[in-house]
Amino acid sequence: MESSHFDAVVKVGGSLYEWPHLRKRLRSWLVAEWNSGFGVVLVPGGGRTADAVRELDRLHQLGEETSHWLALRALSLNAHFLASLLPFARVIEDVEDVEETWFAGQTPVLDVHAFARADEGRAGCLPASWSVTSDSLAARVALAAKSRCLVLLKSTTIPPSMDWSEAGRLGLVDAMFAEILRAAPRPFYVHAVNLRAWPD
């Protein structure tokens, strides 16, 4: 997939959706750190919408592949939710639309379901498995978009010195995240921010 270099892919963790201060803090963070979102594409986390799919799978034994794609459809809903929190945001389905969105003065929010459908079958595409969450999807977006940086906005602090494999073992990122970073054909900067603790 060819695209322009992005400054950052920013994954907004689903645990933040239950926080009433998310709108204000996310806006403040984008203004302070990324010039209100220029050069950034947002990727939604799963949160309770993805958890609802997990419960449906538990109750009805839908299977991992079916559940994976249903959970990605839940991320489409979350993309529109995130866009509604920002004064100038637009949901996009293709990373090729990012620059156009920036130059229109808007912050792009990626529909990850559409991205994953387009990515299916490409070298390095992610498996349809519960081991893949929005952390790994955001890493895949960062690779596909040739991003310089991946930021994980979370509700918890991941020490900068912690190895990503250890973070996966502790459940701070998903189990595949470190593997995707190790297999990446080029290095890019990855760090996590506890948005609840970020001083606005």
Steps between C-alpha positions, in 0.01 A plus 500: 500500500654828394428814693658818627700505822290578805638667807301266725233236524320558831297218646234621746444218747148375555539523879500879458150503351346458845685807629287818497809719449608327178370770267684784678822306563525357148450844345760654735751225428461533124545877518804480728678205342394493135386846388132407542539176305683602183725211401306255718247227428291368790424129539216404737533239770236241575366562850156377594382463141769240433427341838137459392621293204714290734190428708301405190780264401498347847125448495461383141843354412529717190862404442808718490483605136135606512555672835811678371312663214203587720737665746652700215152616406470619860814706439319672212242620752780612731664696218182704458478544877856636513433734209200640687728608787719723287394831345649418160527128435410269215472122484699358210520146360839517328834639613529651152236754612704630793687788335183631336335497841787689664503769233125541542576595861362175643638223718467156333354212700557166330220247455710198593248251362534651152878513537522134607276385215724678249810361674376139503725273299794742490837391635507542875125546541368409841322173579128491576549418867417630847876530551480806273360813664507865404861525629623266225264653247644844574852361454393352166356837394825671601699260285267528202493878525879528549442694819796637690332437835230293667342640816277289722266715710401291798350515850809353658871579505743278311854583615720613208763246606257205480551254216190461281507123547477554875219752447318230304550244777353748747200568276595864443506438123380198308704183461588563134616860537868429576513239224375753244762752609777238481395398148471858374718560192600840637519642853260766620456668836231356726394637835202495731336796672272475803250759381321504836826612665609739224510858634270722294 
